[in-house]
Amino acid sequence: MPSPGSDIGLKAVAKTYMTRSGDAVHAVNRVDLDIARGEFVSLLGPSGCGKTTILRMIAGLEPPTSGEIVMRGEAVWQKGRRSAVATRDMAMMFQEARLLPWFNIEENIALPLRLRGEDEKSRLEKARSLCSTVGLSGFERARPSNLSGGMRQRAALARALGTEPQALLLDEPFGALDAMTRDQMNIELQRVCLARGVTVALVTHSIAEAVFLSDRIVALAPRPSRVVDIYTVPFERPRPVELQRSAAFQQLVGRIRDDILRAAA
Amino acid sequence: MSERTDRLLRVLLPVVTVVAFFAVWTVYVDSAKVSAFILPPPLEIGYAFVRLVGDGGVWKHVLVTVEEAVAGFAIAVALGLVFGTLLAKLRLAEMALKPFIVALQLVPKIALVPLFILWFGFGIESKVVISAALAFFPIFANALIGFKSVDRGDRDLFISMQAKPLATFWLLDLPSALPVILTGAEVGIVLAIIGAIVGEFMGGNVGLGYLAVAKLQDLKVADLFAVILLLTLIGLTLYSLVAGLRRWLTPWHQAVDTII
């Protein structure tokens, strides 16, 4: 259960793009959301529903057109610029692992620590210990190109954890992985997040993944982009893989699917 | 074809081509009775080359030409990097300077050689300037393209990691652009050598370009060919060094090797 106190807050957040022909495209329409400390919230919906845009606005990568985003009381966007204070304790994972080919695995994992001015010995020590946390022991010196897709995302997860962030922003990080590897990664993710008490916002288009991982699910529909409903997932965390076969689990997945399909129709 | 014969043929066939080339040359000058003043037979050029290299006097010419080309190349790399970075990072600088630099590139630079000699004299300086002028553009253009085509997603990653601009430059921009920049440098070193030789054609009394002209005036055509052969070997060496540098500095980059 989420501990009290809000970590990430969105108030009437909207994002409008202007196309070349001068039409306004509403990528995100007035989203209100509060994510509690240690809570795992998924932004779920088909492509084009604005879920990635919401995450990028929280991360400070794209400014909202209107509304306010707050991280632990500090506005993420201040006069159109990202606040270094508000985003300091966030870490983001992308759809691709985005490991730099000119660094080996431990150097990649140590990169955010290096950018914070941590000396080489201490940051590489931490990187090695993170390698074992995510099951990459023995691959510290490997080149990213020699790793499988799943192992690369493990390294990306380790890199995100290195600065001990309070919030993890995950943009479909396991979307490109095969189903079996993906299940494995989700178990891993759940374990690491619970152990560290980290707040998570996950963007996904997999309903089962959202139900398996989340405390709450924000279901979105596209064209125009809007929030369909917010669901509270009743199962105790950590959850075993077998939960996915239970009737209650399947029932919730079905209900959310029906709601989204109805809203999108 | 088995892998072994394939590998063998890969080495053997180019040798056969070269041997055939010289064989046809020899037979042609012999049977068509071409004057040795116009086109000497390859064997005679071979002897001339051995004489040239064996005579200690040639090395000062080699040294000067190499010095000019390397100095010109170094200046071109420095200026190409500075302007490439500047124009890639500052939109206003790009708007203001890019059309001008591209227009400058369209000036036939060989035509500027007499001017450079007027300005910088008959010594090594004018040749260095010509070398640098020729080698600058491919390095500058590749640096600009390299810095501008850094992956947007990687940029987002660096923003999300709170990277400072200078750290982003050293850890992301430069390594991302390096393979492209060094490919430009491979073209640049070849042009730098051409610049040095053309400069020596025009004025001065030292360097392999000067030596080539001197051999022509003495009507020693076989010696002229020997100088050309020596220049080719120097070009090959310098090019290989730069290409080797690219492979050494950017081992992660799997590019098809450039063919100049």
Interface residues (C-beta under 8 A of the other chain):
Chain A: R56 A59 G60 L61 R82 A84 T87 R88 M90 A91 M92 F94 E96 R98 L100 P101 W102 L111 P112 R114 L115 R116 R143 S145 L169
Chain B: G153 D154 D156 L157 F158 I159 S160 M161 Q162 A163 K164 A167 L171 L172 P175 T250 W252 H253
